């Protein structure tokens, strides 16, 4: 189950996106926009990695519990 990070943009119309862009442009200025976009991109990448690591840990824990609950089986040490 994958969610796109900016799925909420689908509910915004073209005019809303233009207004938001203009507000961001006024707040940060044209010279800061590339730097701001890079920072947001890095943050999103780190968030995605953390989410994937968390999902892997949950899956591993579920597997360990299933193995532990199986008769005559011991979980593997990794």
C-alpha positions in Angstrom: 0.0 0.0 0.0 1.9 3.1 -1.3 0.7 6.6 -0.8 2.0 9.5 -2.8 3.5 12.1 -0.5 1.6 14.9 -2.1 -1.7 13.1 -2.7 -3.6 16.1 -1.3 -2.6 18.2 -4.3 -5.0 16.2 -6.5 -7.9 17.9 -4.6 -6.5 21.4 -5.4 -7.5 23.2 -8.6 -5.1 25.1 -10.8 -6.1 28.5 -9.3 -5.4 27.3 -5.7 -1.9 26.0 -6.7 -1.1 29.3 -8.4 -2.2 31.2 -5.3 -0.1 29.0 -3.0 2.9 29.3 -5.3 2.6 33.1 -5.3 2.4 33.2 -1.5 5.5 31.0 -1.2 7.2 33.3 -3.7 6.4 36.4 -1.7 7.4 34.8 1.6 10.7 33.3 0.5 11.7 35.2 -2.7 12.8 33.8 -6.0 16.4 33.2 -5.0 15.4 31.0 -2.0 12.9 28.8 -3.9 15.5 26.3 -5.2 17.0 26.0 -1.8 13.6 25.6 -0.2 12.6 22.9 -2.7 15.9 21.0 -2.1 15.2 21.1 1.6 11.7 19.8 1.2 12.9 17.1 -1.1 15.6 15.9 1.3 13.1 15.9 4.2 10.6 13.9 2.2 13.3 11.4 1.3 14.3 11.0 4.9 10.7 10.6 6.0 10.2 7.9 3.3 13.3 6.1 4.4 12.2 6.2 8.1 8.7 5.0 7.2 10.2 2.1 5.2 12.6 1.2 8.0 9.6 1.2 10.5 7.5 -1.0 8.2 10.4 -3.5 7.9 10.8 -3.6 11.7 7.1 -4.2 12.2 7.2 -7.0 9.6 10.2 -8.5 11.2 8.5 -8.4 14.6 5.4 -10.0 13.3 7.5 -12.8 11.7 9.4 -13.3 15.0 6.1 -13.6 16.9 4.7 -16.1 14.3 7.8 -18.2 14.6 7.8 -18.0 18.4 4.1 -19.1 18.5 4.8 -22.1 16.2 5.3 -25.3 18.2 8.9 -26.5 18.3 10.4 -23.4 16.5 12.7 -20.8 17.9 13.2 -17.3 16.3 16.5 -16.9 14.4 19.0 -14.4 15.8 20.0 -11.8 13.3 
